[in-house]
Amino acid sequence: MRIEVSRTGGFTGVPRRAEVDTSALPDADEWHVLADQAVSTGRDAPPAGVPDGFHYRITVGDRTVHCADPHLSEAQRALISRVLKEGA
């Protein structure tokens, strides 16, 4: 499964993008559960955020959702952090 996270906004406005392919990972099942939870609470269109806050686009397989700080679910926050760290 391919998981992609794109981050825009923030104080400097520098976009960031990372991608992880879970097919060869030993903890792929954990990634899949977290990804399913994260997209289940996302929106189809970008939500309003806060000034200088981050906006995120999460793509899991063929499903894309949007979310924004400070209204991230725990699953979204965990998945975003993990993908941006490991997919860099």
C-alpha positions in Angstrom: 0.0 0.0 0.0 1.2 3.5 -0.8 0.7 6.2 1.7 1.5 9.8 0.8 1.4 12.9 3.0 1.6 16.5 1.6 1.9 19.4 4.1 1.4 23.0 3.2 1.0 26.2 5.1 2.8 27.0 8.3 4.8 30.1 9.2 7.3 29.8 6.3 4.9 28.3 3.8 7.4 25.7 2.6 5.5 22.6 1.4 6.7 19.1 2.3 5.8 15.8 0.8 6.7 12.2 1.7 5.6 8.8 0.7 5.9 5.3 2.2 5.3 2.0 0.4 4.3 -0.5 3.1 4.4 -3.6 0.9 7.9 -4.7 2.1 7.7 -3.4 5.7 7.6 -5.9 8.5 5.0 -3.7 10.4 2.8 -3.2 7.4 -0.3 -4.3 9.3 0.2 -1.5 11.8 0.6 1.0 9.0 -2.7 -0.2 7.4 -4.7 0.1 10.6 -3.4 3.5 11.3 -3.9 4.6 7.7 -7.5 3.3 7.7 -8.2 5.2 10.9 -6.6 8.4 9.6 -8.6 8.5 6.4 -11.9 7.6 8.1 -12.0 11.0 9.8 -10.6 13.1 6.9 -12.6 15.4 4.6 -13.0 15.3 0.9 -12.2 19.0 0.6 -9.6 21.1 2.5 -11.0 22.4 5.8 -10.5 25.8 7.2 -7.4 26.0 9.4 -5.8 28.6 11.5 -3.4 31.3 10.5 0.1 29.8 10.1 -1.3 26.3 10.7 -0.5 23.3 8.5 -2.9 21.8 6.0 -2.4 18.1 5.1 -3.4 15.9 2.2 -3.3 12.2 3.0 -3.5 9.7 0.2 -3.9 6.0 1.0 -4.1 3.9 -2.1 -6.7 5.6 -4.3 -8.4 7.6 -1.4 -7.4 11.2 -0.6 -8.6 13.2 2.4 -7.7 16.6 3.8 -7.2 17.8 7.4 -5.7 20.8 9.1 -4.1 21.8 12.4 -5.3 22.0 15.2 -8.1 19.6 14.4 -6.2 16.4 13.6 -7.4 13.1 15.0 -4.8 11.1 17.0 -4.6 8.7 14.0 -4.0 11.5 11.6 -1.3 13.1 13.7 0.5 9.7 14.2 0.3 8.8 10.5 1.4 12.2 9.3 4.4 12.2 11.7 5.4 8.7 10.8 5.2 9.2 7.0 7.0 12.6 7.1 9.7 11.0 9.2 10.2 7.6 7.4 9.2 8.7 3.9 11.6 11.6 3.7 
